[in-house]
């Protein structure tokens, strides 16, 4: 098999603004900034990336696909993301070890329990 995971596509009301938010949240770089799409990656030539595509409609229901992130310090990372404009989200998860947040356009993502310092 020769498939390579290139990117995750994200529909967005304002693709550039949402893409820039995620670039800041993840510390990624912008690799394509045009009217039809806005793409970010971990590094210029490193995959996979996130591709933000403008759509006229807003998000109306829970995402069927979402991203999970495992930070070194969950509480610090949640606080940082909230300061950037993320919001807490309730998708019926109840009390869990992860925290569900949503980006400025309402797309849910999870911040998992921290893995602690890497050695």
PDB file as gemmi writes it, atoms N, CA and C in Angstrom:
CRYST1    1.000    1.000    1.000  90.00  90.00  90.00 P 1                      
ATOM      1  N   UNK A   1       0.858  -1.177   0.000  1.00  0.00           N  
ATOM      2  CA  UNK A   1       0.000   0.000   0.000  1.00  0.00           C  
ATOM      3  C   UNK A   1       0.900   1.234   0.000  1.00  0.00           C  
ATOM      4  N   UNK A   2       0.473   2.267  -0.718  1.00  0.00           N  
ATOM      5  CA  UNK A   2       1.302   3.460  -0.819  1.00  0.00           C  
ATOM      6  C   UNK A   2       0.540   4.736  -0.464  1.00  0.00           C  
ATOM      7  N   UNK A   3      -0.414   4.627   0.436  1.00  0.00           N  
ATOM      8  CA  UNK A   3      -1.154   5.810   0.858  1.00  0.00           C  
ATOM      9  C   UNK A   3      -0.347   6.616   1.863  1.00  0.00           C  
ATOM     10  N   UNK A   4      -0.385   7.927   1.721  1.00  0.00           N  
ATOM     11  CA  UNK A   4       0.234   8.825   2.695  1.00  0.00           C  
ATOM     12  C   UNK A   4      -0.832   9.801   3.163  1.00  0.00           C  
ATOM     13  N   UNK A   5      -0.957   9.940   4.483  1.00  0.00           N  
ATOM     14  CA  UNK A   5      -1.934  10.861   5.049  1.00  0.00           C  
ATOM     15  C   UNK A   5      -1.448  12.285   4.810  1.00  0.00           C  
ATOM     16  N   UNK A   6      -2.161  13.018   3.971  1.00  0.00           N  
ATOM     17  CA  UNK A   6      -1.769  14.371   3.576  1.00  0.00           C  
ATOM     18  C   UNK A   6      -2.309  15.428   4.530  1.00  0.00           C  
ATOM     19  N   UNK A   7      -3.619  15.376   4.818  1.00  0.00           N  
ATOM     20  CA  UNK A   7      -4.212  16.427   5.630  1.00  0.00           C  
ATOM     21  C   UNK A   7      -5.611  16.045   6.093  1.00  0.00           C  
ATOM     22  N   UNK A   8      -6.099  16.829   7.025  1.00  0.00           N  
ATOM     23  CA  UNK A   8      -7.492  16.770   7.453  1.00  0.00           C  
ATOM     24  C   UNK A   8      -8.132  18.050   6.939  1.00  0.00           C  
ATOM     25  N   UNK A   9      -9.268  17.921   6.275  1.00  0.00           N  
ATOM     26  CA  UNK A   9      -9.986  19.084   5.758  1.00  0.00           C  
ATOM     27  C   UNK A   9     -10.991  19.568   6.788  1.00  0.00           C  
ATOM     28  N   UNK A  10     -11.036  20.874   6.975  1.00  0.00           N  
ATOM     29  CA  UNK A  10     -11.940  21.487   7.941  1.00  0.00           C  
ATOM     30  C   UNK A  10     -12.764  22.544   7.215  1.00  0.00           C  
ATOM     31  N   UNK A  11     -14.089  22.344   7.173  1.00  0.00           N  
ATOM     32  CA  UNK A  11     -14.970  23.374   6.636  1.00  0.00           C  
ATOM     33  C   UNK A  11     -15.008  24.531   7.622  1.00  0.00           C  
ATOM     34  N   UNK A  12     -14.966  25.755   7.100  1.00  0.00           N  
ATOM     35  CA  UNK A  12     -14.928  26.916   7.984  1.00  0.00           C  
ATOM     36  C   UNK A  12     -15.692  28.079   7.373  1.00  0.00           C  
ATOM     37  N   UNK A  13     -16.377  28.811   8.224  1.00  0.00           N  
ATOM     38  CA  UNK A  13     -17.029  30.045   7.767  1.00  0.00           C  
ATOM     39  C   UNK A  13     -15.967  31.058   7.353  1.00  0.00           C  
ATOM     40  N   UNK A  14     -14.912  31.194   8.146  1.00  0.00           N  
ATOM     41  CA  UNK A  14     -13.786  32.084   7.847  1.00  0.00           C  
ATOM     42  C   UNK A  14     -12.515  31.247   7.906  1.00  0.00           C  
ATOM     43  N   UNK A  15     -12.143  30.659   6.764  1.00  0.00           N  
ATOM     44  CA  UNK A  15     -11.038  29.704   6.700  1.00  0.00           C  
ATOM     45  C   UNK A  15      -9.715  30.309   7.175  1.00  0.00           C  
ATOM     46  N   UNK A  16      -9.417  31.517   6.764  1.00  0.00           N  
ATOM     47  CA  UNK A  16      -8.142  32.118   7.157  1.00  0.00           C  
ATOM     48  C   UNK A  16      -8.077  32.370   8.660  1.00  0.00           C  
ATOM     49  N   UNK A  17      -9.113  32.954   9.228  1.00  0.00           N  
ATOM     50  CA  UNK A  17      -9.106  33.236  10.662  1.00  0.00           C  
ATOM     51  C   UNK A  17      -9.018  31.953  11.479  1.00  0.00           C  
ATOM     52  N   UNK A  18      -9.801  30.947  11.108  1.00  0.00           N  
ATOM     53  CA  UNK A  18      -9.758  29.684  11.847  1.00  0.00           C  
ATOM     54  C   UNK A  18      -8.404  28.996  11.652  1.00  0.00           C  
ATOM     55  N   UNK A  19      -7.889  29.031  10.440  1.00  0.00           N  
ATOM     56  CA  UNK A  19      -6.577  28.436  10.177  1.00  0.00           C  
ATOM     57  C   UNK A  19      -5.476  29.110  10.970  1.00  0.00           C  
ATOM     58  N   UNK A  20      -5.521  30.412  11.058  1.00  0.00           N  
ATOM     59  CA  UNK A  20      -4.510  31.132  11.848  1.00  0.00           C  
ATOM     60  C   UNK A  20      -4.658  30.802  13.339  1.00  0.00           C  
ATOM     61  N   UNK A  21      -5.894  30.627  13.818  1.00  0.00           N  
ATOM     62  CA  UNK A  21      -6.097  30.252  15.223  1.00  0.00           C  
ATOM     63  C   UNK A  21      -5.435  28.900  15.491  1.00  0.00           C  
ATOM     64  N   UNK A  22      -5.692  27.921  14.614  1.00  0.00           N  
ATOM     65  CA  UNK A  22      -5.106  26.604  14.807  1.00  0.00           C  
ATOM     66  C   UNK A  22      -3.592  26.638  14.658  1.00  0.00           C  
ATOM     67  N   UNK A  23      -3.066  27.453  13.743  1.00  0.00           N  
ATOM     68  CA  UNK A  23      -1.615  27.572  13.601  1.00  0.00           C  
ATOM     69  C   UNK A  23      -0.993  28.063  14.908  1.00  0.00           C  
ATOM     70  N   UNK A  24      -1.619  29.045  15.536  1.00  0.00           N  
ATOM     71  CA  UNK A  24      -1.117  29.543  16.811  1.00  0.00           C  
ATOM     72  C   UNK A  24      -1.292  28.500  17.913  1.00  0.00           C  
ATOM     73  N   UNK A  25      -2.451  27.839  17.953  1.00  0.00           N  
ATOM     74  CA  UNK A  25      -2.712  26.842  18.985  1.00  0.00           C  
ATOM     75  C   UNK A  25      -1.713  25.690  18.918  1.00  0.00           C  
ATOM     76  N   UNK A  26      -1.341  25.277  17.709  1.00  0.00           N  
ATOM     77  CA  UNK A  26      -0.467  24.122  17.532  1.00  0.00           C  
ATOM     78  C   UNK A  26       1.008  24.491  17.347  1.00  0.00           C  
ATOM     79  N   UNK A  27       1.279  25.770  17.094  1.00  0.00           N  
ATOM     80  CA  UNK A  27       2.653  26.170  16.804  1.00  0.00           C  
ATOM     81  C   UNK A  27       3.088  25.723  15.411  1.00  0.00           C  
ATOM     82  N   UNK A  28       2.139  25.623  14.474  1.00  0.00           N  
ATOM     83  CA  UNK A  28       2.404  25.172  13.116  1.00  0.00           C  
ATOM     84  C   UNK A  28       2.638  26.360  12.192  1.00  0.00           C  
ATOM     85  N   UNK A  29       3.038  26.078  10.957  1.00  0.00           N  
ATOM     86  CA  UNK A  29       3.328  27.123   9.976  1.00  0.00           C  
ATOM     87  C   UNK A  29       2.273  27.120   8.869  1.00  0.00           C  
ATOM     88  N   UNK A  30       2.042  28.283   8.303  1.00  0.00           N  
ATOM     89  CA  UNK A  30       1.123  28.432   7.172  1.00  0.00           C  
ATOM     90  C   UNK A  30       1.874  28.045   5.906  1.00  0.00           C  
ATOM     91  N   UNK A  31       1.301  27.124   5.124  1.00  0.00           N  
ATOM     92  CA  UNK A  31       1.931  26.705   3.868  1.00  0.00           C  
ATOM     93  C   UNK A  31       1.125  27.105   2.640  1.00  0.00           C  
ATOM     94  N   UNK A  32      -0.110  27.508   2.824  1.00  0.00           N  
ATOM     95  CA  UNK A  32      -0.938  27.956   1.700  1.00  0.00           C  
ATOM     96  C   UNK A  32      -1.983  28.914   2.236  1.00  0.00           C  
ATOM     97  N   UNK A  33      -1.988  30.105   1.694  1.00  0.00           N  
ATOM     98  CA  UNK A  33      -2.920  31.142   2.128  1.00  0.00           C  
ATOM     99  C   UNK A  33      -3.520  31.781   0.888  1.00  0.00           C  
ATOM    100  N   UNK A  34      -4.608  31.198   0.400  1.00  0.00           N  
ATOM    101  CA  UNK A  34      -5.306  31.786  -0.745  1.00  0.00           C  
ATOM    102  C   UNK A  34      -6.801  31.782  -0.458  1.00  0.00           C  
ATOM    103  N   UNK A  35      -7.571  32.381  -1.321  1.00  0.00           N  
ATOM    104  CA  UNK A  35      -9.011  32.524  -1.079  1.00  0.00           C  
ATOM    105  C   UNK A  35      -9.734  31.183  -1.020  1.00  0.00           C  
ATOM    106  N   UNK A  36      -9.237  30.184  -1.753  1.00  0.00           N  
ATOM    107  CA  UNK A  36      -9.927  28.891  -1.831  1.00  0.00           C  
ATOM    108  C   UNK A  36      -9.581  27.946  -0.689  1.00  0.00           C  
ATOM    109  N   UNK A  37      -8.427  28.152  -0.039  1.00  0.00           N  
ATOM    110  CA  UNK A  37      -8.017  27.258   1.034  1.00  0.00           C  
ATOM    111  C   UNK A  37      -6.875  27.870   1.841  1.00  0.00           C  
ATOM    112  N   UNK A  38      -6.790  27.426   3.074  1.00  0.00           N  
ATOM    113  CA  UNK A  38      -5.752  27.907   3.992  1.00  0.00           C  
ATOM    114  C   UNK A  38      -5.177  26.667   4.666  1.00  0.00           C  
ATOM    115  N   UNK A  39      -3.891  26.400   4.432  1.00  0.00           N  
ATOM    116  CA  UNK A  39      -3.304  25.163   4.943  1.00  0.00           C  
ATOM    117  C   UNK A  39      -2.176  25.441   5.926  1.00  0.00           C  
ATOM    118  N   UNK A  40      -2.168  24.633   7.013  1.00  0.00           N  
ATOM    119  CA  UNK A  40      -1.085  24.698   7.988  1.00  0.00           C  
ATOM    120  C   UNK A  40      -0.498  23.296   8.165  1.00  0.00           C  
ATOM    121  N   UNK A  41       0.774  23.264   8.549  1.00  0.00           N  
ATOM    122  CA  UNK A  41       1.468  21.999   8.803  1.00  0.00           C  
ATOM    123  C   UNK A  41       2.408  22.170   9.988  1.00  0.00           C  
ATOM    124  N   UNK A  42       2.851  21.038  10.562  1.00  0.00           N  
ATOM    125  CA  UNK A  42       3.808  21.134  11.668  1.00  0.00           C  
ATOM    126  C   UNK A  42       5.090  21.855  11.243  1.00  0.00           C  
ATOM    127  N   UNK A  43       5.548  21.591  10.030  1.00  0.00           N  
ATOM    128  CA  UNK A  43       6.689  22.252   9.401  1.00  0.00           C  
ATOM    129  C   UNK A  43       6.374  22.347   7.919  1.00  0.00           C  
ATOM    130  N   UNK A  44       7.075  23.191   7.198  1.00  0.00           N  
ATOM    131  CA  UNK A  44       6.790  23.422   5.781  1.00  0.00           C  
ATOM    132  C   UNK A  44       6.629  22.120   4.987  1.00  0.00           C  
ATOM    133  N   UNK A  45       7.527  21.161   5.164  1.00  0.00           N  
ATOM    134  CA  UNK A  45       7.507  19.929   4.380  1.00  0.00           C  
ATOM    135  C   UNK A  45       7.125  18.698   5.186  1.00  0.00           C  
ATOM    136  N   UNK A  46       6.408  18.896   6.296  1.00  0.00           N  
ATOM    137  CA  UNK A  46       6.022  17.757   7.135  1.00  0.00           C  
ATOM    138  C   UNK A  46       4.508  17.573   7.119  1.00  0.00           C  
ATOM    139  N   UNK A  47       4.075  16.347   6.927  1.00  0.00           N  
ATOM    140  CA  UNK A  47       2.659  16.006   6.903  1.00  0.00           C  
ATOM    141  C   UNK A  47       2.297  15.237   8.165  1.00  0.00           C  
ATOM    142  N   UNK A  48       1.016  15.103   8.494  1.00  0.00           N  
ATOM    143  CA  UNK A  48      -0.133  15.697   7.803  1.00  0.00           C  
ATOM    144  C   UNK A  48      -0.352  17.147   8.219  1.00  0.00           C  
ATOM    145  N   UNK A  49      -1.202  17.806   7.426  1.00  0.00           N  
ATOM    146  CA  UNK A  49      -1.570  19.180   7.709  1.00  0.00           C  
ATOM    147  C   UNK A  49      -3.055  19.311   7.968  1.00  0.00           C  
ATOM    148  N   UNK A  50      -3.461  20.528   8.219  1.00  0.00           N  
ATOM    149  CA  UNK A  50      -4.882  20.867   8.328  1.00  0.00           C  
ATOM    150  C   UNK A  50      -5.194  21.847   7.209  1.00  0.00           C  
ATOM    151  N   UNK A  51      -6.220  21.541   6.430  1.00  0.00           N  
ATOM    152  CA  UNK A  51      -6.622  22.381   5.306  1.00  0.00           C  
ATOM    153  C   UNK A  51      -7.992  22.965   5.608  1.00  0.00           C  
ATOM    154  N   UNK A  52      -8.082  24.277   5.696  1.00  0.00           N  
ATOM    155  CA  UNK A  52      -9.327  24.980   6.016  1.00  0.00           C  
ATOM    156  C   UNK A  52      -9.925  25.502   4.712  1.00  0.00           C  
ATOM    157  N   UNK A  53     -11.178  25.128   4.476  1.00  0.00           N  
ATOM    158  CA  UNK A  53     -11.864  25.462   3.236  1.00  0.00           C  
ATOM    159  C   UNK A  53     -13.106  26.275   3.574  1.00  0.00           C  
ATOM    160  N   UNK A  54     -13.296  27.429   2.913  1.00  0.00           N  
ATOM    161  CA  UNK A  54     -14.478  28.237   3.222  1.00  0.00           C  
ATOM    162  C   UNK A  54     -15.767  27.589   2.721  1.00  0.00           C  
ATOM    163  N   UNK A  55     -16.775  27.612   3.587  1.00  0.00           N  
ATOM    164  CA  UNK A  55     -18.119  27.150   3.237  1.00  0.00           C  
ATOM    165  C   UNK A  55     -19.108  28.207   3.737  1.00  0.00           C  
ATOM    166  N   UNK A  56     -20.259  28.334   3.095  1.00  0.00           N  
ATOM    167  CA  UNK A  56     -21.203  29.392   3.492  1.00  0.00           C  
ATOM    168  C   UNK A  56     -21.961  29.098   4.789  1.00  0.00           C  
ATOM    169  N   UNK A  57     -22.164  27.819   5.098  1.00  0.00           N  
ATOM    170  CA  UNK A  57     -22.969  27.484   6.268  1.00  0.00           C  
ATOM    171  C   UNK A  57     -22.084  27.370   7.509  1.00  0.00           C  
ATOM    172  N   UNK A  58     -22.699  27.593   8.669  1.00  0.00           N  
ATOM    173  CA  UNK A  58     -22.008  27.420   9.936  1.00  0.00           C  
ATOM    174  C   UNK A  58     -22.174  25.996  10.438  1.00  0.00           C  
ATOM    175  N   UNK A  59     -21.421  25.637  11.451  1.00  0.00           N  
ATOM    176  CA  UNK A  59     -21.514  24.314  12.065  1.00  0.00           C  
ATOM    177  C   UNK A  59     -22.803  24.241  12.882  1.00  0.00           C  
ATOM    178  N   UNK A  60     -23.523  23.119  12.761  1.00  0.00           N  
ATOM    179  CA  UNK A  60     -24.804  23.023  13.462  1.00  0.00           C  
ATOM    180  C   UNK A  60     -24.901  21.831  14.414  1.00  0.00           C  
ATOM    181  N   UNK A  61     -24.097  20.788  14.209  1.00  0.00           N  
ATOM    182  CA  UNK A  61     -24.178  19.604  15.075  1.00  0.00           C  
ATOM    183  C   UNK A  61     -22.779  19.182  15.511  1.00  0.00           C  
ATOM    184  N   UNK A  62     -22.726  18.244  16.436  1.00  0.00           N  
ATOM    185  CA  UNK A  62     -21.453  17.712  16.931  1.00  0.00           C  
ATOM    186  C   UNK A  62     -20.653  17.137  15.762  1.00  0.00           C  
ATOM    187  N   UNK A  63     -19.336  17.376  15.790  1.00  0.00           N  
ATOM    188  CA  UNK A  63     -18.455  16.815  14.765  1.00  0.00           C  
ATOM    189  C   UNK A  63     -18.486  15.290  14.802  1.00  0.00           C  
ATOM    190  N   UNK A  64     -18.405  14.677  13.655  1.00  0.00           N  
ATOM    191  CA  UNK A  64     -18.311  13.213  13.588  1.00  0.00           C  
ATOM    192  C   UNK A  64     -16.861  12.771  13.641  1.00  0.00           C  
ATOM    193  N   UNK A  65     -15.950  13.678  13.436  1.00  0.00           N  
ATOM    194  CA  UNK A  65     -14.517  13.422  13.525  1.00  0.00           C  
ATOM    195  C   UNK A  65     -13.921  14.568  14.315  1.00  0.00           C  
ATOM    196  N   UNK A  66     -13.050  14.247  15.262  1.00  0.00           N  
ATOM    197  CA  UNK A  66     -12.397  15.330  16.002  1.00  0.00           C  
ATOM    198  C   UNK A  66     -10.966  14.931  16.319  1.00  0.00           C  
ATOM    199  N   UNK A  67     -10.169  15.893  16.703  1.00  0.00           N  
ATOM    200  CA  UNK A  67      -8.759  15.668  17.016  1.00  0.00           C  
ATOM    201  C   UNK A  67      -8.574  15.533  18.519  1.00  0.00           C  
ATOM    202  N   UNK A  68      -7.660  14.657  18.919  1.00  0.00           N  
ATOM    203  CA  UNK A  68      -7.267  14.488  20.321  1.00  0.00           C  
ATOM    204  C   UNK A  68      -5.807  14.909  20.451  1.00  0.00           C  
ATOM    205  N   UNK A  69      -5.492  15.626  21.513  1.00  0.00           N  
ATOM    206  CA  UNK A  69      -4.123  16.077  21.774  1.00  0.00           C  
ATOM    207  C   UNK A  69      -3.713  15.639  23.169  1.00  0.00           C  
ATOM    208  N   UNK A  70      -2.463  15.176  23.315  1.00  0.00           N  
ATOM    209  CA  UNK A  70      -1.947  14.770  24.614  1.00  0.00           C  
ATOM    210  C   UNK A  70      -0.776  15.686  24.967  1.00  0.00           C  
ATOM    211  N   UNK A  71      -0.991  16.627  25.871  1.00  0.00           N  
ATOM    212  CA  UNK A  71       0.065  17.561  26.268  1.00  0.00           C  
ATOM    213  C   UNK A  71       0.889  17.006  27.425  1.00  0.00           C  
ATOM    214  N   UNK A  72       1.958  17.693  27.736  1.00  0.00           N  
ATOM    215  CA  UNK A  72       2.729  17.346  28.933  1.00  0.00           C  
ATOM    216  C   UNK A  72       1.928  17.714  30.178  1.00  0.00           C  
ATOM    217  N   UNK A  73       1.243  18.847  30.151  1.00  0.00           N  
ATOM    218  CA  UNK A  73       0.492  19.354  31.309  1.00  0.00           C  
ATOM    219  C   UNK A  73      -0.903  19.754  30.843  1.00  0.00           C  
ATOM    220  N   UNK A  74      -1.889  18.917  31.126  1.00  0.00           N  
ATOM    221  CA  UNK A  74      -3.244  19.153  30.645  1.00  0.00           C  
ATOM    222  C   UNK A  74      -3.818  20.477  31.129  1.00  0.00           C  
ATOM    223  N   UNK A  75      -3.710  20.772  32.413  1.00  0.00           N  
ATOM    224  CA  UNK A  75      -4.304  22.000  32.956  1.00  0.00           C  
ATOM    225  C   UNK A  75      -3.690  23.238  32.318  1.00  0.00           C  
ATOM    226  N   UNK A  76      -2.368  23.246  32.155  1.00  0.00           N  
ATOM    227  CA  UNK A  76      -1.697  24.400  31.547  1.00  0.00           C  
ATOM    228  C   UNK A  76      -2.112  24.564  30.089  1.00  0.00           C  
ATOM    229  N   UNK A  77      -2.216  23.449  29.376  1.00  0.00           N  
ATOM    230  CA  UNK A  77      -2.581  23.523  27.966  1.00  0.00           C  
ATOM    231  C   UNK A  77      -4.028  23.966  27.790  1.00  0.00           C  
ATOM    232  N   UNK A  78      -4.930  23.455  28.616  1.00  0.00           N  
ATOM    233  CA  UNK A  78      -6.327  23.893  28.549  1.00  0.00           C  
ATOM    234  C   UNK A  78      -6.411  25.388  28.832  1.00  0.00           C  
ATOM    235  N   UNK A  79      -5.708  25.869  29.825  1.00  0.00           N  
ATOM    236  CA  UNK A  79      -5.714  27.304  30.146  1.00  0.00           C  
ATOM    237  C   UNK A  79      -5.182  28.127  28.974  1.00  0.00           C  
ATOM    238  N   UNK A  80      -4.109  27.666  28.334  1.00  0.00           N  
ATOM    239  CA  UNK A  80      -3.531  28.375  27.185  1.00  0.00           C  
ATOM    240  C   UNK A  80      -4.518  28.429  26.027  1.00  0.00           C  
ATOM    241  N   UNK A  81      -5.164  27.303  25.731  1.00  0.00           N  
ATOM    242  CA  UNK A  81      -6.118  27.256  24.623  1.00  0.00           C  
ATOM    243  C   UNK A  81      -7.347  28.124  24.904  1.00  0.00           C  
ATOM    244  N   UNK A  82      -7.821  28.112  26.150  1.00  0.00           N  
ATOM    245  CA  UNK A  82      -8.938  28.988  26.519  1.00  0.00           C  
ATOM    246  C   UNK A  82      -8.550  30.451  26.344  1.00  0.00           C  
ATOM    247  N   UNK A  83      -7.321  30.807  26.706  1.00  0.00           N  
ATOM    248  CA  UNK A  83      -6.852  32.185  26.544  1.00  0.00           C  
ATOM    249  C   UNK A  83      -6.768  32.581  25.073  1.00  0.00           C  
ATOM    250  N   UNK A  84      -6.537  31.601  24.189  1.00  0.00           N  
ATOM    251  CA  UNK A  84      -6.498  31.877  22.749  1.00  0.00           C  
ATOM    252  C   UNK A  84      -7.894  32.015  22.142  1.00  0.00           C  
ATOM    253  N   UNK A  85      -8.930  31.587  22.879  1.00  0.00           N  
ATOM    254  CA  UNK A  85     -10.286  31.713  22.356  1.00  0.00           C  
ATOM    255  C   UNK A  85     -11.074  30.419  22.275  1.00  0.00           C  
ATOM    256  N   UNK A  86     -10.488  29.291  22.704  1.00  0.00           N  
ATOM    257  CA  UNK A  86     -11.252  28.040  22.763  1.00  0.00           C  
ATOM    258  C   UNK A  86     -12.301  28.170  23.865  1.00  0.00           C  
ATOM    259  N   UNK A  87     -13.302  27.296  23.814  1.00  0.00           N  
ATOM    260  CA  UNK A  87     -14.345  27.270  24.843  1.00  0.00           C  
ATOM    261  C   UNK A  87     -14.560  25.828  25.274  1.00  0.00           C  
ATOM    262  N   UNK A  88     -15.000  25.656  26.513  1.00  0.00           N  
ATOM    263  CA  UNK A  88     -15.377  24.319  26.983  1.00  0.00           C  
ATOM    264  C   UNK A  88     -16.597  23.853  26.194  1.00  0.00           C  
ATOM    265  N   UNK A  89     -16.681  22.560  25.941  1.00  0.00           N  
ATOM    266  CA  UNK A  89     -17.807  21.999  25.193  1.00  0.00           C  
ATOM    267  C   UNK A  89     -18.354  20.791  25.944  1.00  0.00           C  
ATOM    268  N   UNK A  90     -19.651  20.647  25.887  1.00  0.00           N  
ATOM    269  CA  UNK A  90     -20.317  19.486  26.473  1.00  0.00           C  
ATOM    270  C   UNK A  90     -20.941  18.690  25.333  1.00  0.00           C  
ATOM    271  N   UNK A  91     -20.369  17.518  25.065  1.00  0.00           N  
ATOM    272  CA  UNK A  91     -20.892  16.634  24.025  1.00  0.00           C  
ATOM    273  C   UNK A  91     -21.467  15.367  24.653  1.00  0.00           C  
ATOM    274  N   UNK A  92     -21.820  15.497  25.943  1.00  0.00           N  
ATOM    275  CA  UNK A  92     -22.369  14.364  26.662  1.00  0.00           C  
ATOM    276  C   UNK A  92     -21.310  13.458  27.260  1.00  0.00           C  
ATOM    277  N   UNK A  93     -20.089  13.964  27.379  1.00  0.00           N  
ATOM    278  CA  UNK A  93     -18.988  13.131  27.859  1.00  0.00           C  
ATOM    279  C   UNK A  93     -19.010  12.863  29.357  1.00  0.00           C  
ATOM    280  N   UNK A  94     -19.717  13.670  30.137  1.00  0.00           N  
ATOM    281  CA  UNK A  94     -19.722  13.481  31.580  1.00  0.00           C  
ATOM    282  C   UNK A  94     -18.336  13.736  32.158  1.00  0.00           C  
ATOM    283  N   UNK A  95     -18.088  13.198  33.346  1.00  0.00           N  
ATOM    284  CA  UNK A  95     -16.779  13.363  33.992  1.00  0.00           C  
ATOM    285  C   UNK A  95     -15.787  12.387  33.364  1.00  0.00           C  
ATOM    286  N   UNK A  96     -14.739  12.906  32.778  1.00  0.00           N  
ATOM    287  CA  UNK A  96     -13.734  12.086  32.113  1.00  0.00           C  
ATOM    288  C   UNK A  96     -12.342  12.625  32.432  1.00  0.00           C  
ATOM    289  N   UNK A  97     -11.322  11.890  32.049  1.00  0.00           N  
ATOM    290  CA  UNK A  97      -9.946  12.336  32.254  1.00  0.00           C  
ATOM    291  C   UNK A  97      -9.523  13.329  31.183  1.00  0.00           C  
ATOM    292  N   UNK A  98     -10.299  13.449  30.104  1.00  0.00           N  
ATOM    293  CA  UNK A  98      -9.987  14.414  29.054  1.00  0.00           C  
ATOM    294  C   UNK A  98     -10.899  15.619  29.168  1.00  0.00           C  
ATOM    295  N   UNK A  99     -10.500  16.707  28.504  1.00  0.00           N  
ATOM    296  CA  UNK A  99     -11.281  17.936  28.487  1.00  0.00           C  
ATOM    297  C   UNK A  99     -11.711  18.187  27.049  1.00  0.00           C  
ATOM    298  N   UNK A 100     -13.003  18.393  26.838  1.00  0.00           N  
ATOM    299  CA  UNK A 100     -13.516  18.697  25.504  1.00  0.00           C  
ATOM    300  C   UNK A 100     -13.595  20.214  25.366  1.00  0.00           C  
ATOM    301  N   UNK A 101     -12.957  20.707  24.321  1.00  0.00           N  
ATOM    302  CA  UNK A 101     -12.994  22.132  23.997  1.00  0.00           C  
ATOM    303  C   UNK A 101     -13.528  22.279  22.589  1.00  0.00           C  
ATOM    304  N   UNK A 102     -13.843  23.502  22.221  1.00  0.00           N  
ATOM    305  CA  UNK A 102     -14.200  23.792  20.831  1.00  0.00           C  
ATOM    306  C   UNK A 102     -13.431  25.012  20.382  1.00  0.00           C  
ATOM    307  N   UNK A 103     -13.080  25.025  19.099  1.00  0.00           N  
ATOM    308  CA  UNK A 103     -12.345  26.151  18.529  1.00  0.00           C  
ATOM    309  C   UNK A 103     -13.311  27.321  18.304  1.00  0.00           C  
ATOM    310  N   UNK A 104     -12.836  28.461  17.816  1.00  0.00           N  
ATOM    311  CA  UNK A 104     -13.722  29.624  17.652  1.00  0.00           C  
ATOM    312  C   UNK A 104     -14.933  29.412  16.734  1.00  0.00           C  
ATOM    313  N   UNK A 105     -14.910  28.393  15.873  1.00  0.00           N  
ATOM    314  CA  UNK A 105     -16.076  28.113  15.024  1.00  0.00           C  
ATOM    315  C   UNK A 105     -16.899  26.936  15.549  1.00  0.00           C  
ATOM    316  N   UNK A 106     -16.569  26.435  16.735  1.00  0.00           N  
ATOM    317  CA  UNK A 106     -17.383  25.404  17.365  1.00  0.00           C  
ATOM    318  C   UNK A 106     -16.971  23.972  17.091  1.00  0.00           C  
ATOM    319  N   UNK A 107     -15.813  23.740  16.468  1.00  0.00           N  
ATOM    320  CA  UNK A 107     -15.338  22.380  16.207  1.00  0.00           C  
ATOM    321  C   UNK A 107     -14.730  21.791  17.473  1.00  0.00           C  
ATOM    322  N   UNK A 108     -15.248  20.639  17.905  1.00  0.00           N  
ATOM    323  CA  UNK A 108     -14.789  20.026  19.144  1.00  0.00           C  
ATOM    324  C   UNK A 108     -13.425  19.362  18.953  1.00  0.00           C  
ATOM    325  N   UNK A 109     -12.635  19.394  20.022  1.00  0.00           N  
ATOM    326  CA  UNK A 109     -11.383  18.641  20.095  1.00  0.00           C  
ATOM    327  C   UNK A 109     -11.134  18.323  21.557  1.00  0.00           C  
ATOM    328  N   UNK A 110     -10.293  17.329  21.812  1.00  0.00           N  
ATOM    329  CA  UNK A 110     -10.046  16.893  23.188  1.00  0.00           C  
ATOM    330  C   UNK A 110      -8.598  17.123  23.590  1.00  0.00           C  
ATOM    331  N   UNK A 111      -8.439  17.530  24.829  1.00  0.00           N  
ATOM    332  CA  UNK A 111      -7.114  17.621  25.439  1.00  0.00           C  
ATOM    333  C   UNK A 111      -7.063  16.497  26.463  1.00  0.00           C  
ATOM    334  N   UNK A 112      -6.253  15.502  26.164  1.00  0.00           N  
ATOM    335  CA  UNK A 112      -6.177  14.314  26.991  1.00  0.00           C  
ATOM    336  C   UNK A 112      -5.352  14.563  28.250  1.00  0.00           C  
ATOM    337  N   UNK A 113      -5.410  13.610  29.147  1.00  0.00           N  
ATOM    338  CA  UNK A 113      -4.599  13.669  30.355  1.00  0.00           C  
ATOM    339  C   UNK A 113      -3.139  13.798  29.937  1.00  0.00           C  
ATOM    340  N   UNK A 114      -2.372  14.600  30.660  1.00  0.00           N  
ATOM    341  CA  UNK A 114      -0.978  14.839  30.325  1.00  0.00           C  
ATOM    342  C   UNK A 114      -0.111  13.601  30.407  1.00  0.00           C  
ATOM    343  N   UNK A 115       0.944  13.564  29.609  1.00  0.00           N  
ATOM    344  CA  UNK A 115       1.873  12.440  29.650  1.00  0.00           C  
ATOM    345  C   UNK A 115       3.052  12.742  30.545  1.00  0.00           C  
ATOM    346  N   UNK A 116       3.146  13.946  31.084  1.00  0.00           N  
ATOM    347  CA  UNK A 116       4.266  14.316  31.934  1.00  0.00           C  
ATOM    348  C   UNK A 116       5.490  14.641  31.094  1.00  0.00           C  
ATOM    349  N   UNK A 117       6.563  15.050  31.724  1.00  0.00           N  
ATOM    350  CA  UNK A 117       7.776  15.416  30.992  1.00  0.00           C  
ATOM    351  C   UNK A 117       8.340  14.228  30.231  1.00  0.00           C  
ATOM    352  N   UNK A 118       8.777  14.482  29.013  1.00  0.00           N  
ATOM    353  CA  UNK A 118       9.403  13.427  28.202  1.00  0.00           C  
ATOM    354  C   UNK A 118      10.887  13.388  28.513  1.00  0.00           C  
ATOM    355  N   UNK A 119      11.419  12.187  28.543  1.00  0.00           N  
ATOM    356  CA  UNK A 119      12.859  12.050  28.798  1.00  0.00           C  
ATOM    357  C   UNK A 119      13.586  11.553  27.586  1.00  0.00           C  
TER     358      UNK A 119                                                      
END                                                                             
